[in-house]
Amino acid sequence: MDIIKALLKELESEFNTTKKFMALVPTDKFDWAPHTKSMKMKSLASHIAELPEWISLALTTEGLDFATAPYQEKQIENNGDLMKLLEESYNKGRSALMQALVEDFDKPWILRHGEMILGEWTKYETIRVSISQTIHHRAQLGVYLRLLDIPIPGSYGPSADEPGF
């Protein structure tokens, strides 16, 4: 099995599904959240859009320390900006994966905030975390859209909102 080819196929599939969800994010609801502990729609959507680029981060660095490189939310003003961010992030992640060497997949990668370890994985596991986080947060976005009565597209088959289901 060619693991890089398999990851590229999975990345592309998740990207295409994510595009369907992101296209539905209403600009007029960017500041909306379903609960006080939930992210605002804009923050959630921009985070989803940037996650494919974490593949590049995993492959080109040994980790990330939020104490020395604080998280900065990507600035988006409208749905077009959001879709552009997703496309650019996907292209960076895909490009890095296409240039990756399988022998580097076992090297360690650490996510931290100063001395606090938030995650310690291999580079391969970090790639999988990036893809899993995309899926996880896209599902959250689906709940946001559902609560706003916006029909949900299918992910791995049709949704209850699609004709004929």
KESEMAR-618055 format. One record per atom (N, C-alpha, C): x, y, z; residue in one letter. Coordinates in steps of 0.001 Angstrom, whole numbers, plus 500000, padded with zeros to 6 digits. Each point is the difference from the previous one (the first is absolute). Layout:
% KESEMAR-618055
XYZA/...
% end
This chain:
% KESEMAR-618055
500839498817500000M/499161501183500000M/500882501243500000M/499649500953499174D/500703501280499945D/499281500961500949D/500571500189501190I/499348500794501045I/499828501458499581I/500946500550499274I/499866501397499570I/498847500127499008I/499899499078499075K/498899500014499040K/498655499859500727K/499945499131501000A/498766499811500774A/499638501271500770A/500991500648500608L/499734501243500735L/499554501120499061L/500609500075498829L/499591501014499018L/498556499791499570L/499610498755499790K/498621499692499616K/499030500387501115K/500352499668501239E/499150500352501142E/499921501513500171E/501131500673499884L/500024501455500127L/499098500647498954L/500091499546498763E/499170500557498936E/498517499742500262E/499664498815500434S/498602499670500290S/499443500892501114S/500763500160501078E/499544500848501114E/499936501468499584E/500922500428499161F/499978501367499482F/498716500240499193F/499661499087499131N/498797500166499180N/498736500018500848N/499942499183501025T/498851500018500914T/499974501298500790T/501155500419500490T/500085501226500792T/499578501215499179T/500364500034498732K/499600501124499128K/498481500155499974K/499275498887499971K/498534500064499962K/499447500666501259K/500587499689501138F/499552500581501263F/500390501480500090F/501227500298499627M/500492501372500112M/499239500960499091M/499564499512498860A/499248500847499073A/498684500463500611A/499538499319501029L/498715500323500633L/500120500939501196L/501222500296500424V/500189500841501193V/499500501408499702V/498958500443500726P/499434501325499740P/500813501122500669P/500428500956499209T/500781501125500509T/499248500754501097T/498701500099499858D/499224500748500998D/499896499265501334D/500505498774500061K/499991499227501251K/501421499741500508K/500983500734499498F/501384499808500429F/500161500130501517F/499233500845500639D/500126500222501439D/499066499111500820D/499324499075499361W/499039499127500685W/500682498748500539W/499555499555501155A/500438498732500581A/498801499383500719A/499902498678500016P/498845499358500627P/500029500013501524P/501159500328500582H/500159499963501454H/501137500941500371H/499993500482501214T/501045500930500436T/501388499352500011T/500078498679500135K/501290499310499995K/500423499579498590K/499141500239499037S/500307499620498611S/500727501122499276S/500804499608499009M/500656500995499150M/498943500719499166M/500286501224499654K/499159500724499052K/500130499322498639K/498975500112499184M/499983499372498679M/501249500360499187M/500370501271499994K/501165500446499229K/501282499322500479K/500181499911501304S/501195499374500557S/500051498516499668S/498864499330500126L/499943498577499688L/500295499765498520L/499363500770499143A/500184499821498554A/501436500308499573A/500585501054500536S/501373500330499600S/500982498950500529S/499721499439501173H/500852498938500528H/499925498754499108H/498805499637499589I/499846498861499088I/500780500258498716I/499886501208499495A/500652500344498733A/501521499914500077A/500579500253501167E/501453499993500110E/500587498624500334E/499173499056500400L/500516498712500464L/500786499196498958L/499633499994498724P/500826499238499059P/501457500468499945P/500235501262500286E/501373500521499991E/500833499418501141E/499340499471501019W/500737499376501100W/500794498797499508W/499604499423498867I/500779498904499420I/501387500519499628I/500043501170499399S/501277500625499658S/500800500298501268S/499333500521501013L/500649500297501280L/500603498729500600L/499254498911499936A/500481498732500553A/501240499502499268A/500009500181498700L/501085499451499186L/501247500883499948L/499848501286500310T/501129500925499850T/500544500537501326T/499366499608501113T/500476500459501311T/500060498817500958T/500537500243501174E/500036498966501043E/498902500217501026E/499224501072499821G/498917500263500933G/499575501449499959G/499099500317500902L/499471501349500114L/499848500318501479L/500468501184500385D/499889500455501384D/499179501285500012D/498799499901500523F/499120501175500041F/500537501095500925F/500914499667500889A/500596501017500876A/500917500931499206A/500665499462498994T/500901500819499193T/499395500389498654T/498967499303499593A/499292500302498744A/498500499950500285A/499478501049500667P/498582499993500383P/499076499835498787P/498907499286500250Y/499021499787498932Y/499393501341499593Y/499938500225498716Q/499361501203499465Q/498952499550498996Q/498761500297500310E/498914499626499095E/500176500703498656E/499797499243498944K/500082500567498656K/498865501004499818K/500314501109499384Q/499006501044499790Q/499213499735498724Q/498728499824500165I/499093499843498869I/498846500973500184I/499524500533498906E/498910500970500054E/498711499480499387E/500132498966499165N/498812499498499303N/500235498550499596N/498981499411499403N/500085498605499609N/501067499777498933N/500197500963499123G/501046499890498986G/501376499883500629G/500265500804501043D/501269499914500732D/500160498617500638D/498912499493500542L/500019498691500648L/500345498894498996L/499349500042498849M/500257498988498976M/501440500104499473M/500501501221499876K/501377500210499549K/500983499443501025K/499749500256501281L/500851499480501065L/500023498473499971L/498847499391499843L/499930498537499926L/500798499476498815L/499830500599498857E/500696499570498780E/501517500130500170E/500452501137500526E/501438500213500194E/500573499009501008E/499277499772501072S/500438499070501031S/500088498580499445S/498989499609499246Y/500008498673499368Y/501196499864499062Y/500241501001499188N/501113499934499047N/501347499893500713N/500166500714501112K/501257499921500758K/500165498612500630K/498942499491500584G/500065498671500595G/500250498925498963G/499301500092498886R/500150499020498913R/501420500049499424R/500500501202499765S/501344500163499447S/501051499392500923S/499878500272501289A/500957499444500967A/499924498481500025A/498798499480499930L/499827498550500021L/500564499354498734L/499856500667498877M/500537499469498747M/501530499950500015M/500614500874500790Q/501463500051500086Q/500549499206501193Q/499094499443500796A/500401499320501234A/500782498726499724A/500813499644500967L/500737498732499977L/499420499114501100L/499594498816499638V/499392499086500962V/500922499753501194V/501290499993499759E/500926499733501107E/499974501101501066E/499450501163499685D/499868501083500984D/498740499859500858D/499087499130499610F/498711499884500697F/500131499571501452F/501066499275500353D/500182499536501377D/500681501029500900D/500443501107499439K/500661501029500807K/498978500677500912K/500435500424501190P/499070500604500955P/499571501422499618P/498797500335500422W/499460501345499830W/499237500325501278W/500264501181500579I/499415500342501301I/499241501326499915I/498781499984500498L/499177501200500161L/500031500351501478L/500390501242500294R/500156500386501400R/499592501448500222R/499880500315501246H/499875501389500442H/501014500149501126H/501209500429499627G/501092500058500969G/500354498598500459G/499963499784501294E/500344498689500564E/498851498999499902E/498780500498499772M/498844499108499935M/499912499343498615M/500076498679499980I/499886499239498760I/498511499803499705I/499576500497498843L/498609499859499585L/499794498760499138L/501035499602499309G/499945498804499172G/501402499606499579G/500258498711500036E/501306499485499599E/499751498819499074E/500326500204498727W/499699499001498980W/501182499837499062W/499915499003499148T/500925499930498879T/499481500961498939T/500814500283499015K/499551500863498908K/498798499372499290K/500027498685499826Y/498847499319499393Y/498748500208500850Y/500128499798501303E/498848500174500888E/499500501439499972E/500900500961499864T/499603501400499922T/499213500264498724T/500391499376498913I/499224500105498752I/498595499465500231I/499899498846500646R/498691499393500276R/499187500888500947R/500646500601500993V/499296500905500912V/499425501182499217V/500770500525499068S/499523501109499171S/498739499614499230S/500026498843499387I/498835499538499236I/498836499716500949I/500280499364501130S/498951499708500981S/499385501273500575S/500835500988500256Q/499491501273500513Q/499096500690498973Q/500354499885498738T/499147500553498943T/498631499345500053T/499977498687500091I/498738499260500048I/499217500370501258I/500674500022501134H/499362500317501280H/499366501398499980H/500771500988499600H/499484501372500010H/498969500230498890H/500118499275498893R/498981500100498951R/498664499476500528R/500038498955500808A/498770499491500617A/499410501052500939A/500856500698500751Q/499512501095500839Q/499325501066499137Q/500635500342498898L/499433500991499089L/498643499529499479L/499881498714499732G/498720499450499568G/498909500215501032G/500341499865501271V/499025500272501065V/499617501482499996V/500976500864499849Y/499711501436499939Y/499022500284498861Y/500302499458498827L/499143500229498832L/498606499432500234L/499918498801500572R/498708499375500284R/499173500880500939R/500631500529501035L/499283500852500952L/499507501288499356L/500625500398498906L/499575501190499262L/499066499640498840L/499544498751499978D/499094499498498953D/500591500092498600D/501305499824499914I/500676499963498703I/500173498525499635I/499479499556498860P/500116498592499611P/501461499540499940P/500225498809500509I/501339499443500116I/500301499098498799I/501185500179499388P/500383499085498919P/500444498651500567P/499986498988499183G/500496498697500427G/501507500033500162G/500490499121500868S/501444499873500198S/500503498685499428S/499441498911500477Y/500424498664499561Y/498809499232499429Y/499066500750499530G/498747499505499441G/499029501154500099G/498761499799499596P/499047501124500029P/499618500408501421P/499638501267500137S/499468500468501280S/498477499966499921S/499361500182501121A/498543500012500040A/499432501200499249A/500836500968499652D/499538501187499274D/500053499836498498D/500599498922499530E/500153499841498565E/498784499310499406E/499624500406498792P/498813499431499353P/500084498482499889P/498885499366500260G/499920498562499866G/500454499214501192G/500425500698501051F/500454499259501190F/498843499755500915F/
% end
